[in-house]
Amino acid sequence: MSAAKGTTGREKGISSPATPAHPAHPALVIMRIDINSDMGESFGAYKIGNDAGLMKSITSANIAAGFHGGDPSVLRETIRLAKVHGVGVGAHPGFPDLVGFGRRAMNVTAKECEDFVLYQIAAVAGVAQAEGVRLQHVKAHGELFNMAFTNAELAGAIARAVAAFDKSTILFAFPNSEVVKAGRALGLRIALEIFADRAYEPDGQLVSRRKPGAVIHDPDIVVARAVKMAKERGVTAVDGSFVPLEAETICVHGDTPGSDHLAARLRAGFEAAGITVKAVGLN
């Protein structure tokens, strides 16, 4: 990939996905997908994830801005790394909770949420601009992402922050979530996201990390599951039911051990299945 890919965040997005398919209709399949990962979460003396390895296989990077992880030097270095590999740069705003890595619920007002999300977007976008890269997308992190699934106030705050920054910025969102509703109400382009290594509840939400089996570690299972999710437009939940899910992008968690190898296998699996792997901001 050429470095030019990292500068295309404000280009017109791809067309809307085709009508969702049920497993009984395998002919209706997704033909392209974006692989994203949470990155730039190391800070100070603490190293989290394998950003350098992951950048070789992913197409979009969700970069922390110092609230749940990351620091100014890590932020800049991660953006530079993304540019070298032609990976789309996105902001990854989370709760101001460094100790809890942004995975603890916080009681914040909608205004507080909107302000700290905008702050983090601006930080990533500002450093990206200094490095000659445009911001492609925004994806909320951790518990903020989870809470906004059903919390309309938080979802609205996230969407307003993105719109206040630039309405051409793509907002990553969980299918059927309040974030999708809020973003579309403001005219934002939404990229629906699925997860390669997470178990799903029957209602389409992710299984809580506090429950056993929430994270799937076997690479063979993850790859086969991800390809099936992309082709069949859905996922098998923990109770065995089929949950329809549209998707333009799929997440590999950067802090999962061996995530770089998993991302490489995932990309190879998609390509072997005839699915083009490409950043959401590219035509």
C-alpha positions in Angstrom: 0.0 0.0 0.0 1.2 3.5 -0.7 1.4 6.2 1.9 -1.1 8.2 0.0 -3.9 6.1 1.4 -3.5 7.7 4.8 -4.4 11.1 3.5 -7.8 10.2 2.1 -10.0 10.5 5.2 -12.3 13.1 3.7 -12.9 11.4 0.4 -16.4 10.3 -0.5 -17.1 6.9 1.1 -18.1 3.7 -0.5 -21.7 3.1 -1.5 -24.1 1.7 1.1 -24.0 -2.0 1.7 -26.3 -4.3 -0.2 -29.6 -5.6 1.3 -28.7 -7.7 4.4 -28.5 -11.4 3.6 -29.7 -14.4 5.7 -27.5 -17.5 5.8 -30.0 -19.1 3.4 -29.0 -16.6 0.8 -25.2 -17.0 0.4 -25.2 -15.2 -2.9 -25.8 -11.9 -1.2 -22.4 -11.3 0.3 -20.2 -8.4 1.2 -17.4 -7.8 -1.3 -15.2 -5.5 0.7 -14.4 -4.8 4.3 -12.1 -2.6 6.4 -10.0 -4.0 9.2 -9.6 -1.6 12.1 -7.6 -1.8 15.4 -7.3 0.3 18.5 -3.7 1.7 18.6 -1.4 4.2 20.2 -2.5 3.1 23.7 1.0 2.8 25.2 2.0 5.7 27.4 5.2 6.7 29.3 7.0 3.5 30.3 4.0 1.3 29.6 3.7 -0.6 26.3 0.3 -1.9 25.2 -0.3 -3.8 22.0 1.9 -4.4 19.0 1.2 -1.4 16.7 4.1 -1.9 14.4 3.1 -5.5 13.6 -0.6 -4.7 13.3 -0.1 -1.8 10.8 1.1 -4.4 8.2 -2.3 -5.9 8.0 -5.0 -3.5 9.1 -6.5 -0.7 7.0 -7.8 1.7 9.7 -6.2 2.7 13.0 -8.2 4.0 15.9 -5.7 6.2 17.8 -5.9 7.0 21.5 -5.5 10.7 22.6 -4.3 10.3 26.2 -7.6 9.8 28.1 -7.8 6.0 28.4 -4.3 5.4 26.9 -1.6 7.0 24.8 0.5 10.2 25.3 1.6 13.0 22.9 4.8 11.2 21.7 3.0 7.9 21.2 0.2 9.7 19.3 2.6 11.3 16.9 4.6 8.2 16.3 1.5 6.1 15.7 0.2 8.5 13.1 3.6 8.5 11.4 3.5 4.7 11.4 0.0 4.7 9.9 1.1 7.1 7.2 4.0 4.8 6.2 1.7 1.8 5.9 -1.1 3.7 4.1 -3.5 3.0 7.0 -6.5 5.4 7.6 -6.2 7.5 10.7 -9.1 7.8 13.2 -9.6 9.2 16.6 -10.4 6.8 19.5 -11.9 8.9 22.3 -12.7 7.3 25.6 -13.6 8.1 29.2 -11.0 10.1 31.1 -9.9 6.9 32.9 -6.3 6.0 32.4 -6.2 3.7 35.5 -9.2 1.7 34.2 -8.1 1.9 30.6 -11.5 3.4 29.7 -13.3 0.2 30.5 -15.1 1.4 33.6 -18.5 3.1 33.5 -18.5 6.8 34.4 -21.4 9.0 35.3 -20.9 12.0 33.0 -23.3 14.6 31.6 -24.0 14.8 27.9 -22.2 18.1 27.7 -19.1 16.7 29.5 -19.1 13.8 27.1 -19.4 15.9 24.0 -16.6 18.2 25.2 -14.1 15.5 26.0 -14.9 13.6 22.8 -14.4 16.7 20.8 -11.1 17.4 22.7 -9.7 14.0 21.8 -10.8 14.2 18.2 -9.1 17.6 17.8 -5.9 16.2 19.4 -5.6 13.3 16.9 -6.7 15.4 14.0 -4.3 18.2 14.8 -1.2 15.9 15.1 -2.4 14.1 11.9 -2.5 17.4 10.1 1.0 18.2 11.2 2.1 14.9 9.7 0.2 15.5 6.4 -2.6 13.2 7.1 -6.4 13.9 7.3 -8.6 12.3 9.9 -10.7 9.5 8.3 -13.0 8.5 11.2 -13.9 8.5 14.9 -14.6 5.4 17.0 -15.5 5.6 20.7 -13.5 3.4 23.0 -14.3 0.8 25.6 -17.1 1.5 28.1 -18.1 4.7 26.3 -18.6 2.7 23.2 -20.6 0.1 25.1 -22.8 2.5 27.1 -23.6 4.6 24.0 -25.2 1.4 22.4 -28.4 2.1 24.4 -27.8 5.5 26.0 -29.2 8.1 23.7 -27.7 11.0 25.6 -24.2 9.7 25.3 -24.7 8.6 21.7 -26.0 12.1 20.8 -23.0 13.7 22.5 -20.5 11.6 20.5 -22.3 12.3 17.3 -22.5 16.1 18.0 -18.8 16.1 18.8 -18.0 14.5 15.4 -20.4 16.9 13.6 -18.9 19.9 15.4 -15.4 18.9 14.2 -16.3 18.0 10.6 -19.4 16.4 9.2 -17.4 14.6 6.5 -15.7 12.5 9.2 -16.9 8.9 9.3 -18.4 7.7 12.6 -17.8 4.0 13.5 -20.8 2.5 15.2 -22.3 -0.7 16.4 -25.2 -1.9 14.3 -28.7 -1.1 15.6 -27.2 1.2 18.3 -28.3 4.7 19.4 -25.0 6.0 17.9 -26.2 5.0 14.5 -29.5 6.9 15.0 -27.8 9.9 16.4 -25.2 10.1 13.7 -27.6 9.7 10.9 -29.9 12.3 12.4 -27.0 14.8 12.0 -26.1 13.7 8.5 -23.0 11.8 9.4 -21.7 8.9 7.4 -21.8 5.8 9.6 -19.5 2.8 9.1 -21.1 -0.2 10.9 -18.7 -2.3 12.8 -18.4 -6.0 13.9 -15.8 -7.7 16.1 -13.7 -10.6 15.1 -12.7 -11.8 18.5 -15.8 -11.1 20.7 -18.8 -13.2 21.6 -22.3 -11.7 21.0 -25.5 -11.7 23.0 -28.8 -12.6 21.3 -29.7 -8.9 21.2 -26.6 -8.1 19.2 -24.6 -6.5 22.0 -21.1 -7.8 22.9 -20.8 -10.2 25.8 -19.4 -8.4 28.8 -15.7 -8.9 29.3 -16.5 -9.9 32.9 -18.1 -13.1 31.5 -16.2 -16.2 30.5 -15.8 -16.6 26.8 -16.4 -13.0 26.0 -13.1 -12.8 24.1 -12.3 -15.6 21.5 -8.6 -16.5 21.5 -8.3 -19.4 19.0 -7.1 -17.8 15.7 -8.7 -20.5 13.6 -12.1 -19.9 15.1 -11.8 -16.1 14.9 -10.9 -16.1 11.2 -13.6 -18.6 10.2 -16.1 -16.7 12.3 -15.1 -13.4 10.8 -15.4 -14.5 7.2 -18.7 -16.1 7.9 -19.9 -12.9 9.6 -18.9 -10.8 6.5 -20.5 -13.2 4.0 -23.7 -13.9 5.9 -24.3 -10.4 7.3 -24.6 -11.7 10.8 -23.2 -13.7 13.7 -24.1 -16.7 15.8 -24.8 -15.5 19.4 -23.9 -17.4 22.6 -27.3 -19.0 22.7 -27.0 -20.4 19.1 -29.4 -17.9 17.5 -28.5 -15.9 14.4 -28.2 -12.2 14.8 -28.3 -10.1 11.5 -25.5 -7.5 11.5 -24.5 -5.3 8.6 -20.8 -4.4 8.5 -18.3 -2.2 6.7 -15.5 -2.6 9.2 -14.3 -5.3 11.5 -12.2 -4.8 14.7 -9.1 -6.7 15.9 -8.3 -5.6 19.5 -4.8 -4.3 19.6 -4.2 -5.3 23.2 -5.1 -9.0 22.6 -1.9 -11.1 22.7 -0.8 -12.1 19.2 -3.1 -9.5 17.6 -0.6 -8.8 14.9 -0.6 -12.4 13.8 -4.3 -12.6 14.1 -4.8 -9.5 11.9 -2.5 -11.0 9.3 -4.5 -14.3 9.2 -7.8 -12.4 9.2 -6.7 -10.4 6.2 -5.5 -13.5 4.4 -8.8 -15.2 5.2 -10.9 -12.4 3.8 -8.8 -12.2 0.6 -8.9 -16.0 0.1 -12.7 -15.7 0.4 -12.8 -13.1 -2.4 -13.5 -10.2 0.0 -11.5 -7.0 -0.8 -9.8 -5.5 2.3 -9.8 -1.7 2.0 -10.1 1.4 4.3 -13.6 2.8 4.6 -12.5 6.2 3.4 -11.3 4.9 0.1 -13.5 4.5 -3.0 
